[in-house]
Amino acid sequence: MSHSANNQQRRRRTKQQRKQSSSESSPAPDDEGMPRGPRGQTTSLESISIQPRTPRTPRSNGGHYRASDEIGVEEVELSLLGEDERRQGMTLEEEQEYLAQAEKKPISTKDKRALALLIILYLIQGFPVRVSTSYPVWSLPFLLKEHLSYSQIAVFSLASYPYSLKLLWSPIVDSLFIPSVGRRRSWIIPMQLLIGTLMMALSFNAEEYMENPSEHIYTMSAAFTTLVVLSATQGWALTLLSQENLSYASTCQTIGLNTGYFASFTVFLALNSETFAAKWGLPRLHLSTYMQFCSAFSFLVTIWLLFVKEEREHEDEDLSIKTVYLTMWNICKLKHIQILCALHLFAKIGWAAHDAVTQLKMVEKGLGREDLAIAVLIDFPFQILAGYVAGRWSRGDKPLRPWMLSFWPRLVLAFLATLMVYYFPKPPIGFGFFVLIIIQTVLSSFAGTVQFGGISAFHTRISDPVVGGTYMTLLATFTNLGGTWPRFFVLKGVDLFSVATCQNKGQGVSVKAAECVSDHGKAACMDLGGECITERDGYYIVSAVCLALGVLSVIFFMIPTARKLQAVPPSKWRVSS
């Protein structure tokens, strides 16, 4: 029998009990309207009639209470249920009214402390993820582009895949923990220690990896894959915040991750640049030094977490690993979840080429790494603002609204970026074109952050709190996969569709060379007295295919499907009894 059916039966029984009690136990009133006691004496205490399980709101009316003045039985019954239980039985209209009332409540002091903690934890995640690989720009691939082709960078990009596949081990994280330490801290603390230790170990060989990346490409990929696995194992959002402020979890993630990204991309690339260091008279920041800093920061945060108290969760939420995997399977069997996962897998196909290749192409055509770092520096405060806007905009009954509206700006901006690469001027780059790069970067990142905040708020709204970690991870897995799985094929496609030759005009020799797609290959061609000539750049073909697929999917699948899913009541997304 369903939960709502049980509620209806309970309400009917309460009504019958109230009527029966009123008819059988109410004494006859005296001439003044006051009920008489058993010995004929009148007392004001006898005017109070206690009904089973149904509290009353007293209203004065001639010195006694009437049944018509009571609170509705249905409202009383709902008040006797827990918050999660009440929300499971709500209709869509009741859910919208609940969310509208919650939106007006101020953020409590407890939630403010929880928000600060979440930002710090996501900040730590941003360090290794951005250094290795991440959307939309990555630090190491920019440094490695001088020595590697796009196909080799595609191999290194596989390091980001574990962040999209953490669903495979999330049930273990949800089920195994030390009660005295806490469900979340049992995993976060050791993960932080391992991250700090591994980054410290990598720092000792970092410069050798950077000087000869082609010889160490698989070692580097394995090391950073491990870092991403450790970073992906952390999570505390769903149980730290109260229900009405869960939409701010995406805001914390945006602020924390982007702050870590800012440090690992903008600050690191700028200070790592010899030109920037010489211009400002600063010592050059090497990768080994920066990784040692990240390692020390991870250790300090771990010490701080030792003094953070984690509230104990309900005992009925302590699920076995088998139960969590079965629950995950039950989640996957929900029709709405299947549709939502399909939506996620293809949601980012339209700008996949832009995210993976555009800025690498700009650097290839002469944009300095320090100039791109400046563009990202200007973009940083706008991303923080976008995270806040998304959190505010996603509260209420339409959390997917910012997600849907951001599709068209992102597609238009991806098309604009492709044109910018095509018409990229020869160095030095003029101020006007550089301003255009900044505007495109800011608007694209702003739209992406707003879209991320909207979908994250929707996830927190529909997730079942009893298996929150697994539910949220399942949804985040497909969200991340939507942006991760195309990256490898996009990078491979650029090399596949590109045609380049090493021409030696003096000797009249022209040889097709796959190596000419990398800066290292171009230098080798020059050493032989030749010049690499790109006859066809596969980037434009791949970008055109992605944009076409993106437009068609948005019109015929993304937006219509998202509107239907948003109208489904939260109770339909639950899997727990």
Disulfide bonds with the S-S distance in Angstrom:
Cys502-Cys525 1.86
Cys516-Cys532 1.98
